[in-house]
Amino acid sequence: MRCSAKITHFDLKPIFEMDSRKRVITNNIKYNLVSQGVGFVVGLMMFPFIVSHVGKEVYGAYLLVTTFIGYFGVLDFGVGAAIPKYIAEFVGKDDLKGANKIINASLFFYTIVGFFVATSLLILSFYFDHIFHIEPANVIIMRHLFWVAAGASLLIWPGRTFDSVLYGLQRFDWLSISNIAATILTAISAYFIFTHNLGMVWFVALFYFFIILRCLVSYIIVRYYTLKTAIHFPYFDRETSKMIFGFSFFLFLSGLLSLFIFNFDSFVIGAFASISAVTLYGVGYGLQNGFRAINSFIVGPILPAGAELEGKNEQDKQKELLFRGTKYMTMIFVPGVIITIIFAKLFINNWMGVGFAESILPAQVLISFWMFGSIINVGASLATTKGYVKVFFKINLLNALLNIGLSLALVRPLGILGVVLGTTIPMILVDFPLSLYQILKIMKVSFKDFFNLAIKKNLGVYLFAIIASVLALKFFQPVNVFLTIGEMGIVYGIVMLVGFYFFLSPKERKEILFMIKF
């Protein structure tokens, strides 16, 4: 690969000369994980509690409403990713006027979207009972749920602007605190509401109220304590809108392609295999989706950090972030994938039962992509901060077309496994190498440097993860899913300790210890 610059030496001094930026990145990752973890645990506890008080149908009505709202999420058009990119970049340039334009243009766009969503939900509230079979007693409840969601959309969509601005400012601490507070307040409200028989409509109203309150906090922080920006409404600037959508539109299309790939798999399996086979496929999809979520939590803070460096034109520091970020990311992430693949048979049998044996090999194949995907995700975020989104959309489009062809060709002879192979093969053999090529080209880095500085030493960690997993299963096979998860966690912890003490240099160990402190 030809590059205009070559790195021949990698200084092992802590990245960014032990300044606060590395602490910011790692703290933001931790804030992300804590916030999502609290949300997951609270949601897990609330689900059976609410269902036990309102019944399956009323809760199903609530899920239908939230599903419709979820579909309207595509109207974001990628602006939610464009805002933090440009806010971070303009702040890096000390161009507060440019940041102010991004905020006002985005706020105006989201206000229009919010009005459209509210109107659509209001119309749906009068016709949904012609589409779904709802018990007459619950029709009015579902209609009220639509009304509450419609009213909330008028404020929640514009409020997204300020959440995204805080993301761009790398204030994940504020985002995490407000998310956790809203989650806990929602849980407390749920207990009060359902123990006093107030019903689902009250719960949803308070749920959206706390979201609006969280957005208001984000507005106050942005307006008065961080950027101290002036809000102009209505606001439209042709050049600013062109800049935002010129970047966001291809991210939006790439996101749609990613959703299409896995949804198409389900359709193919349902059409050419059976509906029950879709459930078998869903086991593997759920596992890979879990890794996708973990990956996004870890990589998410890289985008605003890289955009800030882009605004400051600090290309060398971006390259260091590429090397060190990829090295640490893959060292943490890939062993988890390897352990899950090796434990998949035991995990799925204990989790879903022996009737899901056909899910095991497809699940192992499907999640294997993340051994490759994690290698390129830090670089992809950095390339995105430089505005290279169209080229990755083209790669995703080619990947999607190959997925369609291979899945249709292999589903009849191989069933679920054929569809999974039709998805995984293009990802590993097309998406991964083409994306890596473009990343190294954009970052002006040779493959040799990238491999030696970001990948090579981690190979020993991966090998140890394989050995430790196989030995663990040989000596102890748990009989339930909780013990299985516990054994997987112990193996992962041992692998991380070995990686830390035997595959990192003293300076890298010191750096990691420095970064993991709050």
C-alpha positions as CSV (number, residue, x, y, z in Angstrom):
1,M,0.0,0.0,0.0
2,R,1.4,3.4,-1.0
3,C,1.2,6.1,1.6
4,S,2.5,9.6,1.5
5,A,4.1,9.2,5.0
6,K,5.5,6.3,6.9
7,I,5.9,5.9,10.6
8,T,9.1,4.2,11.5
9,H,9.2,4.7,15.2
10,F,6.4,4.6,17.8
11,D,7.2,6.5,20.9
12,L,5.9,4.5,23.9
13,K,5.4,7.7,25.9
14,P,1.7,7.8,27.1
15,I,-0.5,9.1,24.3
16,F,-0.9,12.8,24.1
17,E,2.1,13.3,26.5
18,M,0.2,12.3,29.6
19,D,-2.2,15.2,29.1
20,S,-5.9,15.1,30.1
21,R,-7.2,13.9,26.7
22,K,-6.6,10.2,27.3
23,R,-8.2,10.5,30.7
24,V,-11.2,12.2,29.0
25,I,-11.6,9.4,26.5
26,T,-11.3,6.5,29.0
27,N,-13.6,8.3,31.5
28,N,-16.1,8.8,28.7
29,I,-16.0,5.1,27.9
30,K,-16.6,4.3,31.6
31,Y,-19.5,6.8,31.8
32,N,-21.0,5.3,28.8
33,L,-20.8,1.7,30.2
34,V,-22.1,2.8,33.6
35,S,-25.1,4.6,32.1
36,Q,-26.0,1.8,29.8
37,G,-25.5,-0.8,32.6
38,V,-27.8,1.0,34.9
39,G,-30.4,1.3,32.2
40,F,-30.1,-2.4,31.4
41,V,-30.5,-3.5,35.0
42,V,-33.4,-1.2,35.7
43,G,-35.1,-2.3,32.5
44,L,-34.6,-5.9,33.4
45,M,-36.3,-5.4,36.8
46,M,-39.1,-3.1,35.6
47,F,-40.3,-5.5,32.8
48,P,-41.9,-8.2,34.9
49,F,-43.1,-5.7,37.5
50,I,-45.0,-3.7,34.9
51,V,-46.4,-6.7,33.1
52,S,-47.7,-8.2,36.3
53,H,-49.7,-5.0,37.0
54,V,-51.0,-4.1,33.6
55,G,-51.2,-7.4,31.8
56,K,-49.7,-8.7,28.6
57,E,-52.0,-6.9,26.2
58,V,-51.7,-3.4,27.7
59,Y,-47.9,-3.8,27.8
60,G,-48.0,-5.1,24.2
61,A,-49.9,-2.0,23.2
62,Y,-47.1,0.1,24.8
63,L,-44.5,-1.9,22.9
64,L,-46.4,-1.3,19.6
65,V,-46.4,2.5,20.3
66,T,-42.7,2.5,21.0
67,T,-42.1,0.4,17.9
68,F,-43.8,3.0,15.8
69,I,-41.8,5.7,17.5
70,G,-38.6,3.7,16.8
71,Y,-39.4,3.6,13.1
72,F,-39.6,7.4,13.1
73,G,-36.0,7.4,14.3
74,V,-34.9,7.1,10.6
75,L,-36.0,10.7,10.2
76,D,-32.8,11.7,12.0
77,F,-31.0,11.3,8.7
78,G,-27.7,10.9,10.5
79,V,-27.8,14.5,11.9
80,G,-27.3,13.0,15.4
81,A,-23.8,11.9,14.3
82,A,-23.0,15.1,12.3
83,I,-23.6,17.4,15.3
84,P,-20.9,16.0,17.6
85,K,-18.4,15.7,14.7
86,Y,-18.8,19.4,13.8
87,I,-19.1,20.7,17.3
88,A,-15.9,19.0,18.3
89,E,-14.1,20.1,15.2
90,F,-15.2,23.8,15.5
91,V,-14.3,23.8,19.2
92,G,-10.9,22.4,18.2
93,K,-10.5,25.4,15.9
94,D,-11.8,27.8,18.5
95,D,-14.6,28.7,16.1
96,L,-17.6,29.2,18.3
97,K,-19.4,31.0,15.6
98,G,-19.3,27.9,13.4
99,A,-20.4,25.7,16.4
100,N,-23.3,28.1,17.0
101,K,-24.5,27.7,13.4
102,I,-24.5,23.9,13.7
103,I,-26.6,24.1,16.9
104,N,-29.1,26.5,15.5
105,A,-29.5,24.7,12.1
106,S,-29.8,21.3,13.8
107,L,-32.4,22.7,16.3
108,F,-34.5,24.0,13.5
109,F,-34.3,20.7,11.6
110,Y,-35.2,18.6,14.6
111,T,-38.1,20.9,15.4
112,I,-39.6,20.3,12.0
113,V,-39.0,16.5,12.4
114,G,-40.7,16.6,15.8
115,F,-43.7,18.3,14.4
116,F,-44.0,15.8,11.6
117,V,-43.6,12.8,14.0
118,A,-46.2,14.3,16.4
119,T,-48.7,14.8,13.5
120,S,-48.1,11.2,12.3
121,L,-48.6,9.7,15.7
122,L,-51.7,11.8,16.2
123,I,-53.2,10.4,12.9
124,L,-52.1,6.9,13.8
125,S,-54.0,7.2,17.1
126,F,-57.3,7.2,15.2
127,Y,-56.6,4.3,12.9
128,F,-54.3,1.8,14.7
129,D,-57.3,-0.3,15.8
130,H,-58.1,-1.0,12.1
131,I,-54.6,-2.5,11.7
132,F,-54.1,-4.5,15.0
133,H,-56.5,-6.7,16.9
134,I,-57.0,-4.8,20.2
135,E,-59.4,-5.6,22.9
136,P,-62.2,-2.9,23.0
137,A,-61.3,-2.0,26.6
138,N,-57.7,-1.3,25.7
139,V,-58.4,0.8,22.5
140,I,-58.7,4.1,24.5
141,I,-55.6,3.3,26.5
142,M,-53.5,2.8,23.3
143,R,-55.0,6.0,21.8
144,H,-53.9,7.9,24.8
145,L,-50.5,6.4,24.6
146,F,-50.2,7.7,21.1
147,W,-51.4,11.2,22.2
148,V,-48.8,11.3,25.0
149,A,-46.0,10.2,22.6
150,A,-47.2,12.8,20.0
151,G,-47.0,15.7,22.5
152,A,-43.7,14.6,23.8
153,S,-42.2,14.4,20.3
154,L,-42.6,18.1,19.9
155,L,-40.0,18.6,22.7
156,I,-37.9,15.5,22.6
157,W,-36.8,15.8,19.0
158,P,-35.5,19.4,19.4
159,G,-33.9,18.3,22.7
160,R,-31.8,15.8,20.8
161,T,-29.8,18.7,19.6
162,F,-28.3,19.5,23.0
163,D,-27.6,15.9,23.9
164,S,-25.6,15.6,20.7
165,V,-23.8,18.9,21.4
166,L,-22.7,17.5,24.8
167,Y,-21.5,14.4,23.0
168,G,-19.4,16.6,20.7
169,L,-18.1,18.5,23.7
170,Q,-17.1,15.1,25.2
171,R,-19.2,15.8,28.3
172,F,-20.2,12.2,28.8
173,D,-20.2,12.8,32.5
174,W,-23.2,15.1,32.2
175,L,-24.9,12.8,29.7
176,S,-24.4,9.8,32.0
177,I,-25.6,11.6,35.1
178,S,-28.7,12.8,33.4
179,N,-29.5,9.4,31.9
180,I,-29.0,7.6,35.2
181,A,-31.2,10.2,37.0
182,A,-33.9,9.9,34.4
183,T,-33.8,6.1,34.6
184,I,-34.0,5.9,38.4
185,L,-36.8,8.5,38.5
186,T,-38.7,6.5,35.9
187,A,-38.3,3.3,38.0
188,I,-39.5,5.1,41.2
189,S,-42.4,6.6,39.3
190,A,-43.3,3.1,37.9
191,Y,-43.4,1.7,41.5
192,F,-45.7,4.5,42.7
193,I,-47.9,4.5,39.6
194,F,-48.6,0.8,39.4
195,T,-48.9,0.2,43.2
196,H,-51.6,3.0,43.1
197,N,-53.3,1.6,40.0
198,L,-52.8,4.7,38.0
199,G,-52.2,2.8,34.7
200,M,-49.8,2.7,31.8
201,V,-50.7,6.2,30.4
202,W,-49.5,7.9,33.5
203,F,-46.3,5.8,33.4
204,V,-45.6,6.8,29.8
205,A,-46.4,10.4,30.5
206,L,-43.9,10.5,33.3
207,F,-41.4,8.5,31.3
208,Y,-41.4,11.1,28.6
209,F,-41.4,13.9,31.1
210,F,-38.1,12.7,32.5
211,I,-36.7,12.5,29.0
212,I,-37.8,16.1,28.3
213,L,-36.3,17.1,31.7
214,R,-33.0,15.5,30.7
215,C,-33.0,17.4,27.4
216,L,-33.7,20.6,29.3
217,V,-30.7,20.0,31.5
218,S,-28.6,19.4,28.4
219,Y,-29.9,22.7,27.0
220,I,-29.0,24.6,30.2
221,I,-25.5,23.1,30.3
222,V,-24.8,24.0,26.6
223,R,-26.5,27.4,26.8
224,Y,-25.0,28.7,30.0
225,Y,-22.1,26.6,31.2
226,T,-20.1,25.3,28.2
227,L,-20.4,27.0,24.8
228,K,-22.6,29.8,26.2
229,T,-24.1,30.0,22.8
230,A,-27.0,32.1,21.6
231,I,-30.1,30.3,20.3
232,H,-31.7,31.7,17.2
233,F,-35.0,30.2,16.1
234,P,-36.2,29.8,13.4
235,Y,-32.8,29.5,11.7
236,F,-31.7,28.4,8.3
237,D,-28.3,28.8,6.6
238,R,-27.9,27.1,3.2
239,E,-24.1,26.4,3.6
240,T,-24.4,25.0,7.2
241,S,-27.3,22.7,6.1
242,K,-25.3,21.6,3.1
243,M,-22.3,20.8,5.3
244,I,-24.4,18.9,7.8
245,F,-26.4,16.8,5.3
246,G,-23.5,16.3,3.0
247,F,-21.8,14.4,5.9
248,S,-24.8,12.9,7.6
249,F,-26.7,11.5,4.6
250,F,-24.2,8.8,3.8
251,L,-24.0,7.8,7.5
252,F,-27.8,7.5,7.4
253,L,-27.7,5.3,4.3
254,S,-24.9,3.1,5.8
255,G,-27.0,2.7,8.9
256,L,-30.0,1.6,6.8
257,L,-27.9,-0.9,5.0
258,S,-26.7,-2.4,8.3
259,L,-30.3,-2.8,9.5
260,F,-31.3,-4.2,6.1
261,I,-28.6,-6.9,6.2
262,F,-29.8,-8.6,9.3
263,N,-33.5,-7.9,8.7
264,F,-33.1,-9.4,5.2
265,D,-31.6,-12.5,6.8
266,S,-34.7,-13.0,8.8
267,F,-37.0,-12.6,5.8
268,V,-34.9,-15.1,3.8
269,I,-35.0,-17.7,6.6
270,G,-38.7,-17.2,7.1
271,A,-39.4,-17.5,3.4
272,F,-37.1,-20.4,2.5
273,A,-36.8,-22.3,5.8
274,S,-39.5,-21.8,8.4
275,I,-40.8,-19.2,10.9
276,S,-39.4,-21.2,13.8
277,A,-36.0,-21.1,12.1
278,V,-36.1,-17.3,12.4
279,T,-36.2,-17.8,16.2
280,L,-33.2,-20.0,16.0
281,Y,-31.4,-17.4,13.9
282,G,-32.4,-14.8,16.5
283,V,-30.2,-16.4,19.1
284,G,-27.0,-15.7,17.1
285,Y,-28.3,-12.3,16.1
286,G,-28.9,-11.4,19.7
287,L,-25.4,-12.4,20.7
288,Q,-23.7,-10.4,17.8
289,N,-26.0,-7.5,18.6
290,G,-24.7,-7.5,22.1
291,F,-21.1,-7.3,20.9
292,R,-22.2,-4.5,18.5
293,A,-23.6,-2.5,21.5
294,I,-20.5,-3.1,23.6
295,N,-18.3,-2.0,20.6
296,S,-20.3,1.2,20.2
297,F,-20.0,2.1,23.9
298,I,-16.2,1.7,23.7
299,V,-15.6,3.3,20.4
300,G,-18.2,6.1,20.7
301,P,-16.0,8.6,22.6
302,I,-13.3,8.2,19.8
303,L,-15.4,10.3,17.3
304,P,-15.5,13.6,19.2
305,A,-11.9,13.2,20.4
306,G,-10.8,12.6,16.8
307,A,-12.9,15.5,15.5
308,E,-11.3,17.9,18.0
309,L,-7.9,16.8,16.9
310,E,-9.0,17.3,13.3
311,G,-10.1,20.8,14.1
312,K,-6.6,21.5,15.7
313,N,-5.0,19.8,12.7
314,E,-3.0,17.5,15.0
315,Q,-2.5,14.6,12.5
316,D,0.3,12.9,14.4
317,K,-1.9,12.6,17.5
318,Q,-4.7,11.2,15.4
319,K,-2.2,8.5,14.2
320,E,-1.2,7.8,17.8
321,L,-4.9,7.5,18.7
322,L,-5.3,5.1,15.9
323,F,-2.4,2.8,17.0
324,R,-3.0,2.9,20.7
325,G,-6.8,3.0,20.5
326,T,-6.9,0.0,18.2
327,K,-4.4,-1.9,20.4
328,Y,-6.3,-1.4,23.6
329,M,-9.7,-1.9,22.0
330,T,-8.9,-5.2,20.4
331,M,-7.0,-6.5,23.4
332,I,-10.2,-5.9,25.5
333,F,-12.8,-6.8,22.9
334,V,-11.5,-9.8,20.8
335,P,-10.8,-12.2,23.8
336,G,-14.5,-11.7,24.8
337,V,-15.5,-12.7,21.3
338,I,-13.2,-15.8,21.3
339,I,-14.4,-16.9,24.8
340,T,-18.1,-16.6,23.6
341,I,-17.4,-18.6,20.5
342,I,-15.8,-21.4,22.5
343,F,-18.5,-21.4,25.2
344,A,-21.3,-21.0,22.7
345,K,-22.6,-24.6,22.8
346,L,-22.7,-24.7,26.6
347,F,-24.0,-21.1,26.9
348,I,-26.9,-21.6,24.4
349,N,-27.9,-25.0,25.8
350,N,-28.0,-23.6,29.4
351,W,-29.7,-20.3,28.3
352,M,-32.2,-21.5,25.7
353,G,-32.4,-25.3,26.2
354,V,-31.3,-28.3,24.1
355,G,-34.0,-27.5,21.5
356,F,-31.8,-24.7,20.2
357,A,-28.8,-26.9,19.2
358,E,-29.3,-25.7,15.6
359,S,-28.5,-22.2,16.8
360,I,-25.0,-23.0,18.0
361,L,-22.9,-23.1,14.8
362,P,-24.7,-20.2,13.1
363,A,-24.2,-18.1,16.3
364,Q,-20.5,-18.9,16.4
365,V,-20.1,-18.0,12.7
366,L,-22.1,-14.8,13.0
367,I,-20.2,-13.3,16.0
368,S,-16.8,-14.3,14.5
369,F,-16.9,-11.2,12.4
370,W,-16.3,-9.1,15.5
371,M,-12.7,-10.4,15.7
372,F,-12.2,-8.5,12.5
373,G,-14.7,-5.6,12.9
374,S,-13.1,-4.5,16.1
375,I,-9.8,-4.0,14.3
376,I,-11.2,-1.3,12.0
377,N,-13.7,0.5,14.2
378,V,-11.3,3.0,15.8
379,G,-9.9,3.8,12.4
380,A,-13.3,4.1,10.9
381,S,-14.3,6.7,13.5
382,L,-11.2,8.7,12.8
383,A,-11.8,8.5,9.1
384,T,-15.4,9.6,9.7
385,T,-14.1,12.7,11.6
386,K,-12.2,13.6,8.5
387,G,-15.4,13.5,6.4
388,Y,-14.7,10.3,4.6
389,V,-18.2,8.8,4.7
390,K,-19.1,8.3,1.0
391,V,-16.4,5.7,0.4
392,F,-17.5,3.6,3.4
393,F,-21.1,3.8,2.2
394,K,-20.0,2.3,-1.1
395,I,-18.2,-0.5,0.7
396,N,-21.4,-1.2,2.8
397,L,-23.5,-1.2,-0.4
398,L,-21.2,-3.8,-2.0
399,N,-21.3,-5.8,1.2
400,A,-25.2,-5.7,1.2
401,L,-25.4,-6.8,-2.4
402,L,-23.1,-9.7,-1.8
403,N,-25.0,-10.6,1.3
404,I,-28.3,-10.8,-0.7
405,G,-26.7,-13.0,-3.4
406,L,-25.0,-15.4,-1.1
407,S,-27.8,-15.7,1.4
408,L,-30.3,-16.6,-1.4
409,A,-27.8,-19.0,-3.0
410,L,-27.0,-20.8,0.3
411,V,-30.2,-20.9,2.2
412,R,-31.7,-23.9,0.4
413,P,-28.7,-26.3,0.7
414,L,-27.5,-25.1,4.2
415,G,-30.6,-23.5,5.8
416,I,-29.9,-21.0,8.7
417,L,-26.1,-21.6,8.4
418,G,-26.2,-20.7,4.7
419,V,-27.8,-17.3,5.5
420,V,-25.3,-16.7,8.3
421,L,-22.4,-17.5,5.9
422,G,-24.0,-15.2,3.3
423,T,-23.8,-12.4,5.9
424,T,-20.4,-13.2,7.5
425,I,-18.3,-14.1,4.4
426,P,-18.8,-10.6,2.7
427,M,-18.1,-8.9,6.1
428,I,-14.8,-10.7,6.6
429,L,-13.6,-11.0,3.0
430,V,-14.9,-7.7,1.5
431,D,-16.0,-5.2,4.2
432,F,-13.0,-5.7,6.5
433,P,-10.1,-5.6,4.0
434,L,-11.6,-2.8,1.9
435,S,-12.4,-0.7,5.0
436,L,-8.9,-1.3,6.4
437,Y,-7.3,-0.3,3.1
438,Q,-9.3,3.0,3.0
439,I,-8.6,3.7,6.7
440,L,-4.8,3.3,6.3
441,K,-4.9,5.3,3.1
442,I,-6.8,8.2,4.8
443,M,-4.6,8.1,7.9
444,K,-1.5,7.9,5.7
445,V,-0.2,4.8,7.6
446,S,1.4,1.6,6.2
447,F,-0.1,-1.8,6.9
448,K,3.3,-2.9,8.4
449,D,3.3,-0.1,10.9
450,F,-0.4,-0.7,11.8
451,F,0.1,-4.4,12.3
452,N,3.3,-4.1,14.3
453,L,2.0,-1.3,16.6
454,A,-1.7,-2.1,17.0
455,I,-2.1,-5.9,16.4
456,K,1.0,-8.0,16.7
457,K,1.4,-8.2,20.4
458,N,-2.3,-8.9,20.9
459,L,-2.1,-12.2,19.0
460,G,-0.5,-13.8,22.1
461,V,-3.5,-12.6,24.2
462,Y,-5.9,-14.2,21.7
463,L,-4.0,-17.5,21.7
464,F,-4.1,-17.5,25.5
465,A,-7.8,-16.8,25.4
466,I,-8.3,-19.9,23.3
467,I,-6.2,-22.1,25.6
468,A,-7.8,-20.8,28.8
469,S,-11.3,-21.3,27.4
470,V,-10.7,-24.9,26.2
471,L,-9.0,-25.8,29.6
472,A,-11.8,-24.3,31.6
473,L,-14.5,-26.3,29.7
474,K,-12.4,-29.4,30.1
475,F,-12.3,-29.1,33.9
476,F,-15.7,-27.6,34.6
477,Q,-19.0,-27.5,32.7
478,P,-21.7,-25.4,34.5
479,V,-25.3,-26.7,34.6
480,N,-27.1,-23.3,34.3
481,V,-26.6,-20.1,32.5
482,F,-25.6,-18.0,35.5
483,L,-22.7,-20.4,36.3
484,T,-21.8,-20.4,32.6
485,I,-21.6,-16.6,32.6
486,G,-19.6,-16.7,35.8
487,E,-17.1,-19.1,34.3
488,M,-16.8,-17.0,31.2
489,G,-16.2,-14.0,33.3
490,I,-13.5,-15.7,35.3
491,V,-11.7,-16.8,32.1
492,Y,-12.0,-13.3,30.6
493,G,-10.5,-11.8,33.8
494,I,-7.6,-14.2,33.8
495,V,-6.9,-13.4,30.1
496,M,-7.0,-9.7,30.8
497,L,-4.5,-10.1,33.7
498,V,-2.2,-12.2,31.6
499,G,-2.4,-9.6,28.7
500,F,-1.8,-6.8,31.1
501,Y,1.3,-8.2,32.8
502,F,2.9,-10.2,29.9
503,F,1.9,-8.5,26.7
504,L,2.1,-4.8,27.6
505,S,5.2,-2.8,28.2
506,P,5.8,-1.1,31.6
507,K,5.0,2.3,30.1
508,E,1.7,0.9,28.6
509,R,0.7,-0.6,31.9
510,K,1.4,2.7,33.7
511,E,-0.7,4.4,31.0
512,I,-3.6,2.1,31.4
513,L,-3.6,2.4,35.2
514,F,-3.5,6.2,34.8
515,M,-6.5,6.1,32.4
516,I,-8.8,3.7,34.3
517,K,-8.8,6.0,37.4
518,F,-11.8,8.4,37.5
